[in-house]
Amino acid sequence: MIKAVLEEAGFSTSCCTTVVEALQFLTHNNPALMVLDLRLPDGDGLDICRHIRRTDRISGTPIIVFTGQDALVDKKKGFAAGVDQYLTKPIDMDELVMWVNALLQRVSMDKAGGAAFSLGGLQMDARAQLVRFHGRLMTDLTRREFELLYALAKNSPRALSRREIIETVWKTAAVDNLVDTHMFNLRRKLPPELSAKIRSVAGKGFRYLDEG
């Protein structure tokens, strides 16, 4: 039914029914967007999500997840794995098409932006997902961690609230403590000199402050 609805809306689709089949498909294909059900015959749809986020070639692929679980803890687990949007069963097909269009438009706008910039010793390229600090290439940041650092540095020295960060990085509804979790992981991976430039702002959120 989902395949039929999306194709009627003008999209070309491929359908996989198991985790193994999906992972094999992703070995040879670069989908523009993934729609995942969490309950699959041979595993959890989040395993596919994590694979996508770990694979540079497809790490920026938007992911919509279907689930029958509406508990906050389940959604937190999904967003932490890299989900862009949660839709709870039963699925409203008009809402699905709306989110597919919105997420594909976001990707198109991101690619058109060609946003590369330097700030002090920090160099970032959003299109290539590359970050260097004083010439040192950092390769162990996840896509979310990169986007978090990019948002803070791009808006420096303005402080961003947690809600602004969620809207900028996740581009969807999410819970505030996701920001703190990802911020902790980001700071832990950065060189101390770079990590120190990310400041907590009481009652506001976070800012990137480069003082030379």
BELSUL-V946377 format. One record per residue. N is the residue number from 1. OMEGA is omega in radians with two decimals (none if undefined). Layout:
BEGIN
n->{N | N}
omega->{OMEGA | OMEGA}
END
This chain:
BEGIN
n->{1 | 2 | 3 | 4 | 5 | 6 | 7 | 8 | 9 | 10 | 11 | 12 | 13 | 14 | 15 | 16 | 17 | 18 | 19 | 20 | 21 | 22 | 23 | 24 | 25 | 26 | 27 | 28 | 29 | 30 | 31 | 32 | 33 | 34 | 35 | 36 | 37 | 38 | 39 | 40 | 41 | 42 | 43 | 44 | 45 | 46 | 47 | 48 | 49 | 50 | 51 | 52 | 53 | 54 | 55 | 56 | 57 | 58 | 59 | 60 | 61 | 62 | 63 | 64 | 65 | 66 | 67 | 68 | 69 | 70 | 71 | 72 | 73 | 74 | 75 | 76 | 77 | 78 | 79 | 80 | 81 | 82 | 83 | 84 | 85 | 86 | 87 | 88 | 89 | 90 | 91 | 92 | 93 | 94 | 95 | 96 | 97 | 98 | 99 | 100 | 101 | 102 | 103 | 104 | 105 | 106 | 107 | 108 | 109 | 110 | 111 | 112 | 113 | 114 | 115 | 116 | 117 | 118 | 119 | 120 | 121 | 122 | 123 | 124 | 125 | 126 | 127 | 128 | 129 | 130 | 131 | 132 | 133 | 134 | 135 | 136 | 137 | 138 | 139 | 140 | 141 | 142 | 143 | 144 | 145 | 146 | 147 | 148 | 149 | 150 | 151 | 152 | 153 | 154 | 155 | 156 | 157 | 158 | 159 | 160 | 161 | 162 | 163 | 164 | 165 | 166 | 167 | 168 | 169 | 170 | 171 | 172 | 173 | 174 | 175 | 176 | 177 | 178 | 179 | 180 | 181 | 182 | 183 | 184 | 185 | 186 | 187 | 188 | 189 | 190 | 191 | 192 | 193 | 194 | 195 | 196 | 197 | 198 | 199 | 200 | 201 | 202 | 203 | 204 | 205 | 206 | 207 | 208 | 209 | 210 | 211 | 212}
omega->{-3.14 | 3.10 | -3.12 | -3.13 | -3.12 | 3.12 | 3.07 | 3.11 | 3.04 | -3.12 | 3.00 | -3.04 | 2.95 | -3.03 | 3.04 | -3.04 | 3.13 | 3.08 | -3.12 | -3.13 | -3.14 | -3.13 | 3.07 | 3.11 | -3.08 | 3.10 | -3.03 | -3.06 | 3.11 | -3.09 | 3.10 | -3.12 | 3.10 | 3.00 | -3.03 | 2.92 | -3.10 | -3.09 | 3.13 | -3.03 | -3.04 | 3.11 | -3.05 | 3.10 | 3.12 | 3.06 | 3.09 | 3.13 | -3.13 | 3.11 | 3.14 | -3.08 | 3.12 | -3.04 | -3.02 | -3.05 | -3.07 | -3.00 | -3.14 | -3.11 | 3.07 | -3.10 | 3.02 | -3.10 | 2.99 | 3.08 | 3.01 | -3.11 | -3.09 | -3.10 | -3.11 | -3.11 | 3.12 | 3.12 | 3.10 | 3.13 | -3.14 | 3.13 | 3.12 | 3.13 | 3.09 | 3.10 | 3.09 | -3.11 | 3.07 | 2.97 | -3.08 | 3.10 | -0.07 | -3.02 | 2.98 | -3.03 | 3.09 | 3.12 | 3.11 | -3.13 | 3.12 | -3.11 | 3.08 | 3.12 | -3.09 | -3.11 | 3.08 | 3.09 | 3.11 | 3.13 | 3.13 | 3.13 | 3.13 | -3.13 | -3.12 | -3.07 | -3.12 | -2.93 | 2.99 | -3.12 | 3.10 | 3.08 | -3.05 | 3.13 | -3.11 | 3.06 | -3.10 | 3.09 | -3.07 | -3.10 | -3.12 | -3.10 | -3.13 | 3.08 | 3.08 | 3.06 | -3.04 | 3.08 | -3.11 | 3.14 | 3.11 | -2.99 | -3.03 | 3.10 | 3.01 | 3.12 | -3.14 | 3.14 | 3.08 | -3.10 | 3.11 | 3.11 | -3.13 | -3.12 | -3.13 | -3.10 | -3.12 | -3.11 | -3.12 | 0.10 | -3.10 | 3.08 | 3.09 | 3.06 | 3.10 | 3.13 | 3.09 | 3.13 | 3.11 | -3.12 | -3.12 | -3.03 | -3.11 | 3.13 | -3.14 | 3.09 | 3.12 | -3.11 | -2.99 | -3.03 | 3.00 | 3.13 | -3.10 | 3.12 | -3.14 | 3.11 | 3.10 | -3.13 | 3.13 | -3.12 | -3.11 | -3.09 | -3.05 | 2.99 | -3.08 | -3.12 | 3.12 | 3.12 | -3.10 | 3.14 | 3.09 | -3.03 | 2.98 | 3.13 | -3.06 | 3.09 | -3.11 | -3.09 | -3.09 | 3.02 | 3.01 | -3.08 | 3.12 | -3.09 | 3.10 | none}
END
